């Protein structure tokens, strides 16, 4: 029996994965959310959440934001490129109704797709140290 939840392989779980996103990654953001992302070699997108007490002192509110984030990601994850992403909520997210948060998240996924389409041209691999000869 399959579940509609978010599978384990679609989540960032290791502290090293989060640390790698903090040091070298692309950025996108909106009024309520800020996202960092970078390519992975897994062939599918992975999501990590960072919702601090600064967003809301109430755990109920933070958990509501996390549920909305996971649901939005679950719906679009098969359309996203193979990236690791960490989504952080801003303080403004606490008082915003659910449909508005989902609309902003849809815009965030579109920004990710657009920025990844721009940079997905023929690039030199990171471990390739050769130069172009004339």
N, CA, C and O of each residue as an XYZ file, in Angstrom:
536
protein
N       0.840     -1.176      0.000
C       0.000      0.000      0.000
C       0.885      1.239      0.000
O       1.739      1.379      0.875
N       0.703      2.139     -0.958
C       1.517      3.341     -1.024
C       0.864      4.463     -0.219
O      -0.360      4.559     -0.128
N       1.697      5.287      0.348
C       1.181      6.416      1.111
C       1.375      7.689      0.309
O       2.180      7.735     -0.621
N       0.638      8.708      0.673
C       0.744      9.989     -0.017
C       1.745     10.901      0.668
O       1.852     12.075      0.312
N       2.473     10.389      1.636
C       3.424     11.211      2.384
C       4.689     11.496      1.602
O       4.826     11.119      0.438
N       5.590     12.157      2.258
C       6.872     12.506      1.666
C       7.871     11.413      2.023
O       8.174     11.233      3.203
N       8.396     10.674      1.037
C       9.302      9.569      1.349
C      10.617     10.046      1.948
O      11.007     11.202      1.783
N      11.279      9.161      2.631
C      12.515      9.473      3.335
C      13.606      9.967      2.392
O      14.372     10.860      2.753
N      13.687      9.402      1.192
C      14.737      9.803      0.260
C      14.491     11.188     -0.342
O      15.373     11.721     -1.016
N      13.323     11.779     -0.117
C      13.023     13.109     -0.633
C      13.260     14.197      0.415
O      12.888     15.352      0.205
N      13.880     13.832      1.545
C      14.127     14.801      2.616
C      15.609     14.909      2.903
O      16.341     13.925      2.796
N      16.053     16.098      3.268
C      17.413     16.287      3.767
C      17.398     15.895      5.240
O      16.549     16.361      6.001
N      18.336     15.041      5.643
C      18.336     14.567      7.020
C      19.668     14.782      7.730
O      19.689     14.908      8.955
N      20.754     14.826      7.014
C      22.076     14.907      7.638
C      22.496     16.360      7.854
O      22.242     17.213      7.003
N      23.130     16.641      8.978
C      23.618     18.014      9.219
C      24.598     18.488      8.144
O      24.644     19.680      7.838
N      25.373     17.580      7.572
C      26.306     17.956      6.520
C      25.615     18.476      5.276
O      26.134     19.361      4.597
N      24.432     17.924      4.969
C      23.668     18.402      3.820
C      23.210     19.847      4.027
O      23.279     20.669      3.113
N      22.744     20.141      5.240
C      22.313     21.506      5.548
C      23.502     22.461      5.538
O      23.395     23.583      5.042
N      24.636     22.017      6.085
C      25.834     22.859      6.125
C      26.326     23.175      4.713
O      26.766     24.294      4.447
N      26.253     22.203      3.810
C      26.681     22.424      2.426
C      25.793     23.470      1.754
O      26.279     24.262      0.947
N      24.521     23.483      2.070
C      23.619     24.477      1.487
C      23.897     25.875      2.039
O      23.703     26.865      1.334
N      24.343     25.964      3.274
C      24.635     27.276      3.848
C      25.873     27.906      3.235
O      25.970     29.130      3.150
N      26.830     27.072      2.802
C      28.094     27.623      2.321
C      28.074     27.946      0.838
O      28.500     29.036      0.455
N      27.605     27.059     -0.002
C      27.643     27.311     -1.451
C      26.334     26.869     -2.075
O      26.083     25.677     -2.253
N      25.508     27.845     -2.404
C      24.227     27.498     -2.986
C      23.619     28.709     -3.675
O      24.052     29.846     -3.485
N      22.594     28.429     -4.487
C      21.813     29.499     -5.079
C      20.739     29.934     -4.103
O      20.443     29.234     -3.135
N      20.160     31.090     -4.362
C      19.156     31.625     -3.444
C      17.925     32.075     -4.207
O      18.002     32.509     -5.356
N      16.796     31.961     -3.540
C      15.544     32.517     -4.043
C      14.715     32.871     -2.815
O      14.899     32.284     -1.749
N      13.821     33.813     -2.958
C      13.036     34.185     -1.793
C      11.806     34.971     -2.158
O      11.607     35.389     -3.299
N      10.993     35.156     -1.151
C       9.772     35.926     -1.275
C       9.494     36.625      0.045
O      10.392     36.808      0.866
N       8.260     37.006      0.234
C       7.886     37.733      1.440
C       7.939     36.852      2.676
O       8.364     37.310      3.737
N       7.522     35.613      2.564
C       7.417     34.735      3.727
C       8.482     33.645      3.784
O       8.689     33.053      4.843
N       9.159     33.368      2.680
C      10.119     32.263      2.652
C      11.417     32.669      1.974
O      11.451     33.571      1.136
N      12.473     31.983      2.356
C      13.792     32.132      1.752
C      14.295     30.725      1.462
O      14.202     29.844      2.316
N      14.826     30.510      0.261
C      15.262     29.174     -0.120
C      16.714     29.199     -0.588
O      17.140     30.128     -1.276
N      17.459     28.182     -0.212
C      18.806     27.936     -0.724
C      18.770     26.584     -1.431
O      18.123     25.648     -0.962
N      19.463     26.489     -2.555
C      19.429     25.239     -3.318
C      20.761     25.008     -4.003
O      21.514     25.944     -4.272
N      21.036     23.740     -4.281
C      22.217     23.358     -5.071
C      21.955     22.004     -5.698
O      21.165     21.208     -5.190
N      22.628     21.755     -6.805
C      22.434     20.510     -7.550
C      22.890     19.308     -6.726
O      23.801     19.400     -5.904
N      22.233     18.190     -6.971
C      22.680     16.928     -6.386
C      22.797     15.890     -7.501
O      22.339     16.122     -8.620
N      23.402     14.760     -7.197
C      23.598     13.706     -8.189
C      22.617     12.556     -8.016
O      22.837     11.470     -8.553
N      21.543     12.780     -7.279
C      20.615     11.704     -6.953
C      19.532     11.491     -8.008
O      18.931     10.419     -8.070
N      19.279     12.497     -8.830
C      18.250     12.362     -9.847
C      16.873     12.817     -9.394
O      15.916     12.720    -10.163
N      16.748     13.311     -8.171
C      15.468     13.819     -7.681
C      15.714     14.929     -6.671
O      16.807     15.061     -6.121
N      14.680     15.722     -6.439
C      14.792     16.849     -5.518
C      14.637     16.370     -4.072
O      13.917     15.412     -3.793
N      15.332     17.063     -3.157
C      15.200     16.798     -1.721
C      14.924     18.111     -1.002
O      15.423     19.166     -1.394
N      14.122     18.032      0.055
C      13.696     19.211      0.795
C      14.176     19.145      2.233
O      14.101     18.098      2.876
N      14.668     20.269      2.732
C      15.000     20.432      4.138
C      14.293     21.674      4.646
O      14.169     22.661      3.921
N      13.827     21.630      5.890
C      13.088     22.750      6.467
C      13.854     23.348      7.626
O      14.500     22.632      8.392
N      13.781     24.667      7.753
C      14.375     25.372      8.884
C      13.370     26.427      9.334
O      13.337     27.539      8.808
N      12.559     26.058     10.310
C      11.529     26.954     10.835
C      11.862     27.202     12.302
O      11.611     26.344     13.149
N      12.420     28.356     12.603
C      12.913     28.611     13.952
C      11.836     29.228     14.847
O      10.756     29.603     14.389
N      12.163     29.318     16.125
C      11.254     29.946     17.075
C      11.117     31.437     16.830
O      10.181     32.067     17.324
N      12.031     31.998     16.082
C      11.924     33.408     15.729
C      10.684     33.653     14.866
O      10.089     34.729     14.928
N      10.294     32.666     14.065
C       9.101     32.788     13.220
C       7.863     32.892     14.094
O       7.027     33.774     13.894
N       7.745     31.998     15.054
C       6.626     32.017     15.991
C       7.034     31.260     17.245
O       7.679     30.214     17.164
N       6.666     31.776     18.377
C       6.960     31.080     19.637
C       6.078     29.851     19.803
O       6.408     28.940     20.562
N       4.956     29.830     19.092
C       3.990     28.738     19.236
C       4.342     27.588     18.298
O       4.447     27.776     17.085
N       4.522     26.412     18.859
C       4.857     25.222     18.062
C       3.737     24.894     17.079
O       3.996     24.390     15.986
N       2.501     25.176     17.463
C       1.365     24.905     16.577
C       1.521     25.674     15.268
O       1.286     25.128     14.190
N       1.914     26.923     15.365
C       2.082     27.752     14.176
C       3.254     27.275     13.322
O       3.143     27.204     12.099
N       4.370     26.951     13.961
C       5.529     26.450     13.213
C       5.203     25.133     12.523
O       5.598     24.930     11.375
N       4.502     24.247     13.188
C       4.130     22.965     12.593
C       3.167     23.143     11.422
O       3.236     22.394     10.448
N       2.267     24.130     11.507
C       1.347     24.417     10.397
C       2.141     24.840      9.162
O       1.845     24.404      8.050
N       3.143     25.686      9.360
C       3.979     26.140      8.240
C       4.734     24.956      7.641
O       4.835     24.843      6.419
N       5.264     24.074      8.487
C       5.983     22.892      7.995
C       5.062     21.980      7.193
O       5.451     21.477      6.139
N       3.852     21.764      7.682
C       2.901     20.910      6.955
C       2.592     21.480      5.585
O       2.553     20.747      4.597
N       2.369     22.798      5.521
C       2.079     23.433      4.233
C       3.265     23.328      3.288
O       3.087     23.073      2.097
N       4.472     23.520      3.804
C       5.676     23.387      2.976
C       5.821     21.975      2.422
O       6.068     21.796      1.230
N       5.671     20.986      3.273
C       5.816     19.594      2.814
C       4.747     19.236      1.793
O       5.032     18.548      0.813
N       3.516     19.697      2.013
C       2.441     19.388      1.076
C       2.695     20.036     -0.280
O       2.510     19.403     -1.320
N       3.115     21.284     -0.270
C       3.404     21.971     -1.527
C       4.545     21.285     -2.269
O       4.467     21.085     -3.481
N       5.602     20.925     -1.547
C       6.739     20.230     -2.175
C       6.325     18.868     -2.706
O       6.747     18.475     -3.793
N       5.507     18.144     -1.957
C       5.072     16.811     -2.375
C       4.332     16.871     -3.712
O       4.459     15.966     -4.537
N       3.571     17.923     -3.919
C       2.806     18.054     -5.161
C       3.680     18.324     -6.382
O       3.350     17.881     -7.482
N       4.791     19.045     -6.207
C       5.585     19.466     -7.360
C       6.950     18.794     -7.452
O       7.712     19.096     -8.369
N       7.274     17.911     -6.548
C       8.650     17.398     -6.490
C       9.069     16.637     -7.738
O      10.258     16.604     -8.054
N       8.140     16.029     -8.452
C       8.501     15.293     -9.664
C       8.779     16.232    -10.838
O       9.383     15.818    -11.828
N       8.349     17.480    -10.739
C       8.606     18.455    -11.797
C       9.886     19.242    -11.549
O      10.403     19.890    -12.459
N      10.401     19.190    -10.327
C      11.581     19.973     -9.969
C      12.854     19.289    -10.450
O      12.887     18.067    -10.594
N      13.897     20.066    -10.698
C      15.182     19.469    -11.088
C      15.830     18.760     -9.901
O      15.355     18.872     -8.771
N      16.896     18.042    -10.156
C      17.601     17.294     -9.104
C      18.433     18.264     -8.269
O      19.610     18.493     -8.549
N      17.807     18.824     -7.247
C      18.478     19.780     -6.368
C      18.173     19.435     -4.911
O      17.143     18.841     -4.593
N      19.096     19.825     -4.040
C      18.829     19.837     -2.604
C      18.416     21.250     -2.271
O      19.060     22.203     -2.710
N      17.347     21.405     -1.499
C      16.908     22.744     -1.142
C      16.544     22.819      0.328
O      16.008     21.875      0.909
N      16.850     23.957      0.908
C      16.495     24.233      2.289
C      15.592     25.461      2.274
O      15.985     26.520      1.784
N      14.389     25.318      2.809
C      13.438     26.417      2.853
C      13.360     26.915      4.287
O      13.139     26.142      5.220
N      13.546     28.219      4.446
C      13.476     28.857      5.758
C      12.309     29.830      5.752
O      12.118     30.587      4.801
N      11.535     29.800      6.825
C      10.408     30.719      6.933
C      10.874     32.029      7.558
O      11.747     32.046      8.425
N      10.279     33.114      7.105
C      10.532     34.420      7.702
C       9.456     34.687      8.762
O       8.454     33.976      8.837
N       9.675     35.703      9.564
C       8.742     36.022     10.647
C       7.343     36.354     10.122
O       6.354     36.107     10.813
N       7.249     36.903      8.925
C       5.958     37.283      8.360
C       5.064     36.084      8.065
O       3.850     36.244      7.936
N       5.635     34.892      7.956
C       4.858     33.711      7.570
C       3.867     33.285      8.646
O       2.884     32.611      8.341
N       4.103     33.662      9.886
C       3.274     33.179     10.989
C       1.832     33.655     10.897
O       0.925     32.892     11.229
N       1.587     34.868     10.465
C       0.224     35.376     10.464
C      -0.503     35.240      9.144
O      -1.645     35.684      9.025
N       0.121     34.645      8.161
C      -0.462     34.574      6.815
C      -1.345     33.333      6.693
O      -0.950     32.256      7.137
N      -2.547     33.466      6.092
C      -3.415     32.300      5.897
C      -2.783     31.257      4.966
O      -1.929     31.579      4.140
N      -3.219     30.012      5.119
C      -2.669     28.896      4.353
C      -2.681     29.064      2.848
O      -1.656     28.830      2.209
N      -3.812     29.465      2.244
C      -3.825     29.607      0.781
C      -2.806     30.620      0.254
O      -2.246     30.436     -0.826
N      -2.569     31.686      1.016
C      -1.571     32.661      0.578
C      -0.165     32.084      0.676
O       0.675     32.347     -0.185
N       0.097     31.301      1.717
C       1.405     30.649      1.841
C       1.628     29.669      0.695
O       2.717     29.616      0.125
N       0.599     28.895      0.358
C       0.726     27.945     -0.749
C       0.961     28.666     -2.076
O       1.732     28.192     -2.910
N       0.302     29.806     -2.274
C       0.506     30.577     -3.501
C       1.942     31.095     -3.571
O       2.559     31.077     -4.635
N       2.473     31.559     -2.435
C       3.857     32.033     -2.439
C       4.828     30.886     -2.686
O       5.834     31.064     -3.372
N       4.537     29.719     -2.137
C       5.403     28.560     -2.372
C       5.373     28.150     -3.836
O       6.406     27.769     -4.388
N       4.217     28.221     -4.471
C       4.154     27.923     -5.907
C       5.045     28.878     -6.691
O       5.724     28.467     -7.632
N       5.044     30.147     -6.307
C       5.931     31.111     -6.951
C       7.397     30.801     -6.704
O       8.240     31.019     -7.575
N       7.699     30.294     -5.518
C       9.072     29.928     -5.184
C       9.542     28.751     -6.033
O      10.683     28.744     -6.497
N       8.679     27.756     -6.243
C       9.054     26.611     -7.088
C       9.267     27.082     -8.524
O      10.167     26.594     -9.207
N       8.441     28.033     -8.991
C       8.607     28.551    -10.352
C       9.925     29.301    -10.492
O      10.589     29.201    -11.523
N      10.310     30.058     -9.454
C      11.605     30.751     -9.483
C      12.743     29.742     -9.566
O      13.714     29.946    -10.294
N      12.614     28.655     -8.815
C      13.647     27.620     -8.844
C      13.763     27.010    -10.232
O      14.870     26.832    -10.741
N      12.629     26.688    -10.849
C      12.644     26.124    -12.196
C      13.252     27.109    -13.198
O      14.030     26.710    -14.065
N      12.903     28.380    -13.085
C      13.416     29.373    -14.015
C      14.921     29.572    -13.840
O      15.653     29.654    -14.826
N      15.381     29.650    -12.606
C      16.811     29.866    -12.396
C      17.617     28.626    -12.770
O      18.754     28.741    -13.226
N      17.047     27.465    -12.584
C      17.760     26.243    -12.958
C      17.806     26.087    -14.467
O      18.781     25.563    -15.004
N      16.765     26.534    -15.159
C      16.760     26.471    -16.619
C      17.816     27.410    -17.204
O      18.423     27.099    -18.229
N      18.040     28.568    -16.548
C      19.061     29.506    -17.021
C      20.459     28.931    -16.884
O      21.292     29.094    -17.776
N      20.718     28.260    -15.770
C      22.078     27.793    -15.482
C      22.341     26.372    -15.935
O      23.443     25.865    -15.725
N      21.382     25.714    -16.543
C      21.585     24.314    -16.915
C      22.217     24.155    -18.295
O      22.128     23.086    -18.898
N      22.842     25.193    -18.788
C      23.535     25.120    -20.060
C      24.772     24.249    -19.951
O      25.052     23.713    -18.879
N      25.522     24.093    -21.042
C      26.715     23.257    -20.997
C      27.802     23.905    -20.137
O      28.435     24.878    -20.550
N      28.007     23.366    -18.959
C      29.015     23.869    -18.038
C      30.131     22.856    -17.871
O      29.938     21.658    -18.080
N      31.277     23.340    -17.498
C      32.412     22.475    -17.221
C      32.176     21.789    -15.878
O      31.787     22.455    -14.919
N      32.399     20.474    -15.780
C      32.231     19.797    -14.492
C      33.165     20.383    -13.442
O      34.226     20.910    -13.779
N      32.778     20.294    -12.174
C      33.541     20.901    -11.089
C      34.930     20.293    -10.952
O      35.870     21.000    -10.587
N      35.088     18.993    -11.235
C      36.389     18.354    -11.065
C      37.278     18.480    -12.308
O      38.417     18.012    -12.300
N      36.772     19.102    -13.365
C      37.552     19.273    -14.591
C      38.402     20.539    -14.478
O      37.865     21.642    -14.379
N      39.726     20.381    -14.492
C      40.633     21.520    -14.348
C      41.286     21.905    -15.659
O      42.190     22.740    -15.673
N      40.853     21.322    -16.753
C      41.460     21.641    -18.049
C      40.921     22.983    -18.543
O      39.849     23.434    -18.140
N      41.684     23.589    -19.408
C      41.257     24.856    -20.006
C      41.039     24.664    -21.486
O      41.456     23.667    -22.076
N      40.385     25.630    -22.065
C      40.117     25.573    -23.501
C      41.349     26.068    -24.235
O      41.878     27.135    -23.926
N      41.801     25.293    -25.205
C      42.975     25.691    -25.994
C      42.507     26.363    -27.257
O      41.476     26.008    -27.829
N      43.287     27.348    -27.687
C      42.933     28.078    -28.915
C      43.797     27.651    -30.040
O      43.651     28.152    -31.155
